[in-house]
Amino acid sequence: MMNKKEFSISGQIVDVVSGKIFPGKLTVNSGRITSVVQTENADDQYIIPGLIDAHVHIESSMLLPSEFARLAVVHGTTATVSDPHEIANVLGIQGVKFMIENGKKVNFRFYFGAPSCVPATSFETSGANLGPDEVAEMLSWPEIYYLSEMMNFPGVIHGDAEVIQKLELAKQHKKPIDGHAPGLTGNNAKIYASAGITTDHECFTPEEAIDKINSGVKILIREGSAARNFDALIPLIEKCPEMIMFCSDDKHPDDLALGHINLLIKRAVLAGYDFMNIIRACTLNPVNHYKLDSGLLQVGDFADFAVIDNPENFTVKKVFIGGEKVSESGKSLIASVKEETPNNFNALMLTEDMLKIKARSSKIKIQQALEGQLITQMKIVNAKIYDGYVVSDTHNDVLKMMVMNRYNPALPAVNFVSGFGIKRGALASTVAHDSHNIIAIGVDDASTALAVNALIKCKGGIAVFDGTKVEVLPLPVAGIISPDDGYKVAEAYDSINRLAKQLGTPLKAPFMTLSFMALLVIPALKLSDKGLFDGNSFEYIDLFELS
């Protein structure tokens, strides 16, 4: 990662440590900054530390880490705090090793965490189980910087023995612990924080965020492809800037090709917030919190920085990591890496009969998907019944949804969802957080079966059946990642996403939203391969309203 060439660069230096911006010249040698000199005049550009995404699942970009890096550096990103629990749910500890080793093959700083909740719950089937022994092993690796998000917040609050053991292991290794506790406030938030939880990226109201900040938890303002909390939470950067970081959490490839953390900076600047506080949220704050070795434009630091035109436009001109230029004029200089395609896939081919639900009541509980949110609402609606079976009701935007075990042959679990709005065909995906079983919605059983079986044949991906043909984006790496060129994957994803929207959905990212319909740790109603699940009471519930 080190470039031994000596060079200097001039501009307005944004010193996030001192909080000053001044005209100056940086000198770089052997990949590190050897001098920072204030000058009377400087080139008409700004030099900022490389940007850091403080919480992201690389796998959600559907790209290898090496390809993610190729796309991200163009936007000024030089590092990510990366939670590999998506691939860990499929391949276990070997999946984490795979991500680490692939990331080492390019000039980019990946700071990985040890997944703490694999599986996320016991109410679903995953491909692996990472207990305290596995977590202890990962925390001992030098590439692991923290314990990844502790999603089992009820286990923390109620003192679950295995959960507490994992938290204690992180403390023994002196590594911070990421949180994940949507909607948690008051005394429970204090208990959660006192167990050693240091961050949360799931806040969707300022009140919740302030409550957690008062308990000592740092807030990661998230703006991803599906969950977008920037507008609600950005005022916090004015009130408590040292407690704020920026993250994407989940970023689909087409969105990553267009922008990353740079877009949050630009929006915050245009909204009138202090530029220094904004830049610190994605440089100094994550470096200090996670004890990262990313450079901050200080003498002796790694030469990790971006050159931009000005804070308002935030056009990224050049990017350097370890003194090596990795991007210039919007073009990535990182080469693609050829990689193997490990997987864990043994699903049963789906038939229409497997999706039939015999009516036991005239009313059913459905999931209401919400634009820009991971949470859902539970609604009770009149069931559309045909020949004794409950079917999709496109007129009222009630679609049949299924989740099916992709690791072992098993029948699907079935329920109904609204908010997707498709009028024909079906959507299917093996990107389904967190266990990545097969998830699909359709206007009828035949359409759903066609889309699902297309994915089973290629052992993972996303698919659209538009009523006449099935289009598939294969994801053969663990059923969630493509090994191909990131820009080509972004183009292919954009194409299949546009095809999905032609079915009538109003959602900005229908596949991303679909992937969270099986995320049991987020309220209110979700579906696992084992059944309909109430995320508030943490138990299975009946599809039918029987009272």
C-alpha positions as CSV (number, residue, x, y, z in Angstrom):
1,M,0.0,0.0,0.0
2,M,3.0,2.3,0.2
3,N,4.2,4.5,-2.7
4,K,7.9,5.4,-2.2
5,K,7.7,8.3,-4.5
6,E,8.2,11.8,-2.9
7,F,5.8,14.5,-4.0
8,S,4.2,17.7,-2.8
9,I,0.7,19.1,-3.2
10,S,-0.7,22.6,-2.5
11,G,-4.2,23.7,-1.5
12,Q,-6.4,24.8,1.4
13,I,-5.5,22.2,4.0
14,V,-8.4,21.0,6.1
15,D,-6.8,20.1,9.4
16,V,-9.5,18.2,11.3
17,V,-7.3,17.7,14.4
18,S,-6.7,21.4,15.0
19,G,-10.0,22.5,13.5
20,K,-8.3,24.9,11.1
21,I,-8.3,25.4,7.3
22,F,-5.3,27.2,5.9
23,P,-3.3,27.6,2.7
24,G,-0.4,25.1,2.7
25,K,1.7,22.4,1.1
26,L,1.8,18.7,2.0
27,T,4.9,16.7,1.3
28,V,4.6,12.9,1.0
29,N,7.4,10.3,1.0
30,S,7.1,6.5,1.2
31,G,3.4,6.7,1.6
32,R,3.4,9.0,4.6
33,I,3.1,12.7,5.2
34,T,6.5,14.1,6.0
35,S,5.7,17.8,6.3
36,V,2.7,20.2,6.4
37,V,3.7,23.8,5.8
38,Q,1.4,26.8,5.9
39,T,2.0,29.1,2.9
40,E,1.0,32.6,2.0
41,N,-0.7,31.3,-1.2
42,A,-1.9,27.9,-2.4
43,D,-3.5,26.2,-5.3
44,D,-7.3,26.7,-5.8
45,Q,-8.4,23.4,-4.2
46,Y,-9.0,21.8,-0.9
47,I,-7.1,18.9,0.6
48,I,-9.2,16.8,3.0
49,P,-8.5,13.5,4.8
50,G,-9.8,10.5,3.0
51,L,-13.5,9.8,3.9
52,I,-14.5,6.9,6.1
53,D,-17.9,5.1,6.0
54,A,-18.3,4.4,9.7
55,H,-20.7,1.4,9.2
56,V,-21.3,-0.6,6.0
57,H,-22.0,-4.2,4.9
58,I,-19.9,-4.4,1.8
59,E,-21.9,-7.5,0.7
60,S,-25.0,-5.3,0.3
61,S,-23.3,-3.6,-2.7
62,M,-23.3,-7.1,-4.3
63,L,-19.6,-6.5,-4.9
64,L,-16.4,-8.0,-3.7
65,P,-14.5,-5.7,-1.3
66,S,-11.9,-5.2,-4.1
67,E,-14.7,-4.0,-6.5
68,F,-16.4,-1.9,-3.8
69,A,-13.1,-0.1,-3.3
70,R,-12.8,0.6,-7.1
71,L,-16.2,2.4,-7.0
72,A,-15.8,4.1,-3.6
73,V,-12.5,5.8,-4.1
74,V,-13.9,7.9,-6.9
75,H,-16.1,9.6,-4.4
76,G,-13.2,10.4,-1.9
77,T,-13.7,7.3,0.3
78,T,-10.5,5.7,1.4
79,A,-11.7,3.4,4.2
80,T,-14.7,1.6,5.6
81,V,-15.7,0.2,8.9
82,S,-17.1,-3.0,7.5
83,D,-19.4,-5.5,9.2
84,P,-19.1,-8.8,7.3
85,H,-22.1,-10.5,9.0
86,E,-24.0,-10.9,5.7
87,I,-21.4,-13.4,4.3
88,A,-20.8,-14.8,7.8
89,N,-24.5,-15.8,7.9
90,V,-23.9,-17.8,4.7
91,L,-20.4,-19.2,5.1
92,G,-19.4,-18.6,8.7
93,I,-15.9,-17.7,9.8
94,Q,-14.6,-18.7,6.3
95,G,-16.7,-16.0,4.8
96,V,-15.1,-13.4,7.1
97,K,-11.7,-14.6,6.1
98,F,-12.7,-14.5,2.4
99,M,-13.7,-10.8,2.7
100,I,-10.5,-9.9,4.6
101,E,-8.2,-11.6,2.1
102,N,-10.0,-10.2,-0.9
103,G,-9.8,-6.7,0.6
104,K,-6.0,-7.0,1.0
105,K,-5.6,-7.4,-2.7
106,V,-6.3,-3.7,-3.4
107,N,-5.1,-0.3,-2.0
108,F,-8.0,0.5,0.3
109,R,-8.4,0.4,4.0
110,F,-11.0,-2.1,5.1
111,Y,-11.5,-2.2,8.9
112,F,-13.6,-5.3,9.5
113,G,-15.5,-6.3,12.6
114,A,-16.2,-9.7,14.2
115,P,-19.9,-10.5,13.6
116,S,-21.7,-10.8,16.9
117,C,-25.1,-12.2,15.9
118,V,-24.8,-15.1,13.5
119,P,-27.5,-16.1,13.1
120,A,-29.2,-12.9,14.0
121,T,-32.0,-14.8,15.8
122,S,-32.9,-18.4,16.5
123,F,-36.2,-17.9,14.6
124,E,-34.7,-18.4,11.1
125,T,-32.3,-20.7,9.3
126,S,-28.8,-19.5,8.4
127,G,-25.8,-21.1,7.0
128,A,-23.6,-20.8,10.1
129,N,-23.5,-20.3,13.8
130,L,-20.8,-18.1,15.3
131,G,-20.6,-18.7,19.1
132,P,-18.2,-17.2,21.6
133,D,-15.3,-19.5,20.5
134,E,-15.5,-18.2,17.0
135,V,-16.0,-14.6,18.1
136,A,-12.9,-15.0,20.3
137,E,-10.9,-16.3,17.4
138,M,-11.9,-13.4,15.2
139,L,-11.2,-10.7,17.8
140,S,-7.7,-12.0,18.1
141,W,-7.0,-11.3,14.4
142,P,-5.2,-8.0,13.6
143,E,-7.6,-7.3,10.8
144,I,-10.6,-7.2,13.2
145,Y,-11.1,-3.8,14.8
146,Y,-14.4,-4.1,16.7
147,L,-17.3,-6.3,17.7
148,S,-19.9,-5.9,15.0
149,E,-23.4,-4.7,15.7
150,M,-25.1,-6.4,18.7
151,M,-28.5,-6.8,17.2
152,N,-29.8,-9.0,20.0
153,F,-30.6,-6.0,22.2
154,P,-33.2,-8.0,24.3
155,G,-30.4,-10.4,25.1
156,V,-28.2,-7.6,26.3
157,I,-31.0,-6.1,28.4
158,H,-32.0,-9.4,30.0
159,G,-28.4,-10.7,30.5
160,D,-28.3,-13.6,28.0
161,A,-25.3,-15.6,28.9
162,E,-23.9,-16.0,25.4
163,V,-24.5,-12.4,24.5
164,I,-22.7,-11.1,27.6
165,Q,-19.8,-13.5,27.0
166,K,-19.3,-12.0,23.5
167,L,-19.4,-8.5,24.9
168,E,-16.9,-9.4,27.5
169,L,-14.6,-10.9,24.9
170,A,-14.6,-7.6,23.0
171,K,-13.7,-5.7,26.2
172,Q,-10.9,-8.1,26.9
173,H,-9.4,-7.4,23.5
174,K,-10.0,-3.6,24.1
175,K,-12.1,-3.4,20.9
176,P,-15.3,-1.2,20.7
177,I,-18.7,-2.7,20.4
178,D,-21.2,-1.6,17.8
179,G,-24.9,-1.4,18.6
180,H,-28.2,-2.0,16.8
181,A,-31.3,-1.1,18.8
182,P,-34.1,0.5,16.8
183,G,-36.5,2.4,18.9
184,L,-34.8,1.7,22.2
185,T,-35.0,4.6,24.7
186,G,-35.2,5.3,28.3
187,N,-33.9,2.9,31.0
188,N,-33.5,0.1,28.5
189,A,-31.2,2.3,26.4
190,K,-29.1,3.0,29.5
191,I,-28.9,-0.7,30.3
192,Y,-27.9,-1.4,26.7
193,A,-25.2,1.3,26.7
194,S,-23.9,0.3,30.1
195,A,-23.1,-3.2,28.8
196,G,-20.4,-1.6,26.6
197,I,-22.3,-0.7,23.5
198,T,-20.7,2.4,21.9
199,T,-22.6,3.2,18.7
200,D,-26.0,3.0,17.1
201,H,-27.0,3.4,13.4
202,E,-30.7,2.6,13.8
203,C,-32.1,5.8,15.1
204,F,-34.9,7.3,13.0
205,T,-35.9,10.2,15.2
206,P,-33.8,13.0,16.9
207,E,-35.5,12.2,20.2
208,E,-34.3,8.6,20.1
209,A,-30.8,9.7,19.1
210,I,-30.5,12.3,21.9
211,D,-31.7,9.7,24.4
212,K,-28.9,7.3,23.3
213,I,-26.3,10.1,23.2
214,N,-27.2,10.9,26.8
215,S,-26.3,7.3,27.6
216,G,-22.9,7.7,26.0
217,V,-23.7,6.1,22.7
218,K,-22.4,7.7,19.5
219,I,-24.9,8.1,16.6
220,L,-24.1,7.0,13.1
221,I,-26.3,9.0,10.7
222,R,-27.3,6.5,8.0
223,E,-28.1,7.2,4.4
224,G,-28.2,4.0,2.4
225,S,-30.2,2.6,-0.6
226,A,-33.2,1.8,1.5
227,A,-32.9,3.3,5.0
228,R,-32.4,7.0,4.9
229,N,-32.2,9.0,8.2
230,F,-30.1,11.9,7.2
231,D,-32.8,14.6,7.1
232,A,-34.1,13.6,10.5
233,L,-30.8,13.4,12.3
234,I,-28.4,15.9,10.6
235,P,-29.3,18.7,13.1
236,L,-27.5,16.6,15.7
237,I,-24.2,17.6,14.1
238,E,-24.7,21.1,15.4
239,K,-25.7,20.1,18.9
240,C,-23.2,17.3,19.7
241,P,-20.7,17.1,16.7
242,E,-18.2,14.9,18.6
243,M,-20.9,12.2,19.0
244,I,-21.8,11.9,15.3
245,M,-20.4,9.8,12.4
246,F,-21.7,9.2,8.9
247,C,-22.5,5.8,7.4
248,S,-24.3,4.1,4.5
249,D,-25.0,0.7,6.1
250,D,-26.3,-0.8,2.9
251,K,-25.5,0.6,-0.6
252,H,-26.6,-1.1,-3.8
253,P,-24.1,-1.0,-6.7
254,D,-26.0,1.6,-8.8
255,D,-26.2,4.0,-6.0
256,L,-22.5,3.4,-5.1
257,A,-21.5,4.2,-8.7
258,L,-23.2,7.6,-8.3
259,G,-21.9,8.6,-4.8
260,H,-21.1,7.7,-1.3
261,I,-20.3,9.6,1.9
262,N,-19.4,12.6,-0.3
263,L,-23.1,13.1,-1.0
264,L,-23.9,13.5,2.7
265,I,-21.1,16.0,3.1
266,K,-22.4,18.1,0.2
267,R,-26.0,18.0,1.5
268,A,-24.9,19.0,5.0
269,V,-22.8,21.9,3.6
270,L,-25.6,23.2,1.5
271,A,-28.0,23.0,4.5
272,G,-25.7,25.4,6.3
273,Y,-23.9,23.2,8.8
274,D,-20.3,23.8,9.9
275,F,-17.9,22.3,7.4
276,M,-15.4,21.3,10.0
277,N,-18.0,19.4,12.0
278,I,-19.2,17.7,8.9
279,I,-15.7,16.5,7.8
280,R,-14.8,15.4,11.3
281,A,-17.9,13.1,11.3
282,C,-16.4,11.0,8.5
283,T,-12.7,11.3,9.3
284,L,-11.6,12.3,12.8
285,N,-14.5,10.8,14.7
286,P,-14.3,7.3,13.3
287,V,-10.5,7.3,13.5
288,N,-10.6,8.1,17.2
289,H,-13.6,5.8,18.0
290,Y,-12.3,2.7,16.2
291,K,-8.6,3.4,16.7
292,L,-8.0,3.4,12.9
293,D,-4.7,4.0,11.2
294,S,-6.2,6.1,8.4
295,G,-4.4,9.4,7.9
296,L,-5.7,12.7,9.1
297,L,-3.2,15.0,7.3
298,Q,-0.8,15.0,10.2
299,V,3.0,14.6,9.9
300,G,3.7,10.9,10.1
301,D,0.2,9.8,9.1
302,F,-0.5,7.7,6.1
303,A,-1.0,9.9,3.1
304,D,-4.7,9.1,2.8
305,F,-6.5,12.2,1.4
306,A,-8.8,13.6,-1.3
307,V,-8.4,16.8,-3.3
308,I,-11.7,18.6,-4.0
309,D,-12.6,21.8,-5.7
310,N,-14.5,23.4,-2.8
311,P,-16.8,22.3,0.0
312,E,-20.0,23.5,-1.8
313,N,-19.5,21.6,-5.1
314,F,-17.4,18.9,-3.5
315,T,-16.1,17.6,-6.8
316,V,-13.5,15.0,-6.1
317,K,-10.4,15.7,-8.3
318,K,-7.9,13.2,-6.9
319,V,-7.7,10.6,-4.2
320,F,-4.6,9.1,-2.6
321,I,-4.2,6.1,-0.2
322,G,-0.8,5.5,1.3
323,G,0.6,8.1,-1.1
324,E,-0.6,6.2,-4.1
325,K,-3.1,7.9,-6.4
326,V,-6.2,5.7,-6.6
327,S,-8.6,8.0,-8.4
328,E,-8.3,11.0,-10.7
329,S,-11.0,13.0,-12.5
330,G,-13.7,10.6,-11.6
331,K,-11.9,7.5,-12.8
332,S,-10.8,4.7,-10.5
333,L,-7.2,3.6,-10.8
334,I,-7.7,0.4,-8.8
335,A,-7.5,-2.7,-11.0
336,S,-10.1,-5.5,-10.8
337,V,-9.3,-8.7,-9.0
338,K,-10.3,-12.2,-10.2
339,E,-11.8,-14.2,-7.3
340,E,-13.3,-17.6,-6.5
341,T,-17.0,-18.0,-5.9
342,P,-17.6,-19.9,-2.6
343,N,-21.3,-20.7,-1.9
344,N,-23.7,-22.6,0.4
345,F,-26.8,-23.4,-1.6
346,N,-29.1,-26.4,-1.6
347,A,-32.7,-25.2,-2.0
348,L,-35.8,-27.1,-3.1
349,M,-37.3,-26.2,-6.5
350,L,-40.5,-24.3,-5.9
351,T,-43.9,-25.4,-7.1
352,E,-47.2,-23.4,-7.2
353,D,-48.8,-25.8,-4.7
354,M,-46.2,-25.0,-2.1
355,L,-47.4,-21.4,-2.0
356,K,-51.1,-22.1,-1.4
357,I,-52.6,-20.9,1.8
358,K,-56.0,-22.3,2.8
359,A,-58.2,-19.6,4.3
360,R,-59.0,-19.9,8.0
361,S,-60.4,-16.4,8.5
362,S,-61.6,-13.5,6.4
363,K,-58.9,-11.2,7.9
364,I,-55.1,-11.5,7.7
365,K,-52.1,-9.7,9.2
366,I,-49.8,-8.1,6.6
367,Q,-46.5,-6.3,6.5
368,Q,-46.6,-2.7,5.4
369,A,-43.3,-1.8,3.7
370,L,-42.3,1.8,4.2
371,E,-40.2,3.9,1.7
372,G,-36.8,4.7,3.2
373,Q,-37.2,2.6,6.4
374,L,-36.2,-0.8,7.6
375,I,-39.2,-1.0,10.0
376,T,-42.6,-2.2,8.8
377,Q,-46.1,-1.7,10.2
378,M,-48.5,-4.5,10.9
379,K,-52.0,-4.0,9.3
380,I,-55.1,-6.2,9.5
381,V,-56.9,-6.4,6.2
382,N,-59.7,-8.3,4.5
383,A,-58.2,-11.4,2.8
384,K,-59.0,-12.0,-0.9
385,I,-60.1,-15.6,-1.1
386,Y,-60.5,-17.6,-4.2
387,D,-61.6,-21.2,-4.2
388,G,-60.9,-21.5,-0.5
389,Y,-57.4,-20.1,-0.7
390,V,-56.0,-16.6,0.2
391,V,-54.4,-15.0,-2.9
392,S,-52.7,-11.7,-3.8
393,D,-55.0,-8.7,-4.1
394,T,-53.3,-6.3,-6.6
395,H,-56.2,-3.9,-6.5
396,N,-55.5,-3.2,-2.8
397,D,-51.7,-3.7,-3.1
398,V,-51.7,-6.9,-1.0
399,L,-49.1,-9.3,-2.5
400,K,-48.2,-12.8,-1.4
401,M,-44.7,-13.1,-0.1
402,M,-42.6,-16.1,0.6
403,V,-39.3,-16.9,2.3
404,M,-37.7,-20.3,1.7
405,N,-34.6,-22.0,3.2
406,R,-31.7,-21.9,0.7
407,Y,-29.4,-24.1,2.8
408,N,-31.5,-27.3,3.0
409,P,-34.6,-28.5,1.1
410,A,-37.7,-27.2,2.9
411,L,-41.2,-25.8,2.2
412,P,-41.5,-22.0,2.1
413,A,-43.1,-19.8,4.7
414,V,-45.8,-17.5,3.2
415,N,-47.5,-14.3,4.2
416,F,-48.7,-11.0,2.6
417,V,-47.2,-7.6,2.2
418,S,-48.2,-4.2,1.0
419,G,-46.2,-1.2,-0.2
420,F,-44.6,-2.8,-3.2
421,G,-47.4,-1.9,-5.6
422,I,-46.5,-4.3,-8.5
423,K,-49.3,-5.1,-10.9
424,R,-47.8,-8.1,-12.7
425,G,-45.1,-10.6,-12.4
426,A,-42.8,-11.2,-9.4
427,L,-39.6,-10.2,-7.7
428,A,-37.2,-12.7,-6.1
429,S,-33.8,-12.4,-4.3
430,T,-31.3,-14.3,-2.3
431,V,-30.2,-11.1,-0.7
432,A,-32.5,-11.2,2.3
433,H,-31.1,-9.9,5.6
434,D,-29.7,-11.4,7.7
435,S,-29.8,-15.1,6.8
436,H,-30.1,-14.7,3.0
437,N,-32.7,-17.2,2.4
438,I,-34.8,-16.9,-0.8
439,I,-37.4,-14.1,-0.6
440,A,-40.0,-13.3,-3.2
441,I,-43.3,-11.4,-3.9
442,G,-45.6,-12.0,-6.7
443,V,-49.1,-11.2,-8.1
444,D,-49.7,-15.0,-8.4
445,D,-48.1,-18.3,-7.5
446,A,-47.0,-19.1,-11.0
447,S,-45.1,-15.9,-11.4
448,T,-43.4,-16.3,-8.0
449,A,-42.3,-19.8,-8.8
450,L,-40.8,-18.8,-12.1
451,A,-38.7,-16.0,-10.5
452,V,-37.6,-18.2,-7.5
453,N,-36.6,-21.2,-9.6
454,A,-34.5,-19.0,-11.9
455,L,-32.5,-18.0,-8.8
456,I,-32.2,-21.6,-7.6
457,K,-30.8,-22.6,-11.0
458,C,-27.9,-20.1,-10.7
459,K,-27.5,-20.6,-6.9
460,G,-28.3,-17.0,-6.0
461,G,-29.0,-13.5,-7.3
462,I,-32.0,-11.2,-7.9
463,A,-34.7,-11.8,-10.5
464,V,-37.7,-10.1,-12.1
465,F,-40.5,-11.9,-13.9
466,D,-42.3,-9.2,-15.9
467,G,-45.1,-11.4,-17.1
468,T,-43.4,-12.8,-20.1
469,K,-39.7,-13.4,-19.3
470,V,-37.4,-13.7,-16.3
471,E,-34.3,-11.4,-16.0
472,V,-31.6,-12.5,-13.5
473,L,-28.5,-10.8,-12.0
474,P,-26.5,-13.9,-10.8
475,L,-24.7,-13.5,-7.5
476,P,-22.7,-16.7,-7.2
477,V,-20.4,-15.6,-4.3
478,A,-22.4,-16.9,-1.3
479,G,-25.5,-16.1,-3.2
480,I,-25.2,-12.4,-2.4
481,I,-22.1,-11.1,-4.3
482,S,-21.1,-10.9,-8.0
483,P,-17.4,-11.6,-8.8
484,D,-17.6,-9.3,-11.8
485,D,-16.5,-5.7,-12.6
486,G,-18.3,-3.4,-10.2
487,Y,-19.4,-0.9,-12.9
488,K,-20.8,-3.7,-15.0
489,V,-22.7,-5.0,-11.9
490,A,-24.0,-1.5,-11.2
491,E,-25.2,-1.2,-14.8
492,A,-26.8,-4.7,-14.7
493,Y,-28.5,-3.9,-11.3
494,D,-29.8,-0.6,-12.6
495,S,-31.3,-2.4,-15.6
496,I,-33.0,-5.0,-13.5
497,N,-34.1,-2.4,-10.9
498,R,-35.7,-0.3,-13.7
499,L,-37.5,-3.5,-15.0
500,A,-38.8,-4.1,-11.4
501,K,-40.2,-0.5,-11.4
502,Q,-42.0,-1.1,-14.7
503,L,-44.1,-3.6,-12.8
504,G,-45.7,-0.7,-11.0
505,T,-43.7,-0.3,-7.7
506,P,-43.3,3.2,-6.4
507,L,-40.3,2.2,-4.2
508,K,-36.9,3.8,-5.0
509,A,-35.0,0.6,-4.3
510,P,-37.6,-2.3,-4.4
511,F,-35.0,-5.1,-4.1
512,M,-33.3,-3.4,-1.1
513,T,-36.7,-2.9,0.6
514,L,-37.6,-6.6,-0.2
515,S,-34.3,-7.7,1.4
516,F,-35.4,-6.2,4.7
517,M,-38.8,-7.9,4.8
518,A,-37.1,-10.9,6.4
519,L,-34.9,-8.9,8.9
520,L,-36.4,-10.1,12.2
521,V,-34.5,-7.8,14.5
522,I,-36.3,-4.8,13.1
523,P,-40.0,-4.2,14.1
524,A,-42.8,-4.6,13.5
525,L,-43.8,-7.6,11.4
526,K,-41.4,-9.7,9.3
527,L,-41.2,-13.2,7.7
528,S,-38.5,-15.8,8.2
529,D,-38.3,-19.2,6.5
530,K,-39.9,-20.6,9.6
531,G,-42.9,-18.3,9.8
532,L,-44.5,-14.9,10.4
533,F,-42.6,-13.0,13.1
534,D,-43.6,-10.2,15.5
535,G,-40.4,-8.1,16.0
536,N,-41.9,-6.3,19.0
537,S,-42.8,-9.4,21.0
538,F,-40.0,-11.5,19.4
539,E,-42.3,-14.5,18.7
540,Y,-44.1,-16.2,15.8
541,I,-47.6,-15.1,15.2
542,D,-50.5,-16.5,13.2
543,L,-51.1,-15.0,9.7
544,F,-54.9,-15.0,10.3
545,E,-56.8,-12.7,12.6
546,L,-58.9,-15.3,14.4
547,S,-60.6,-13.3,17.2
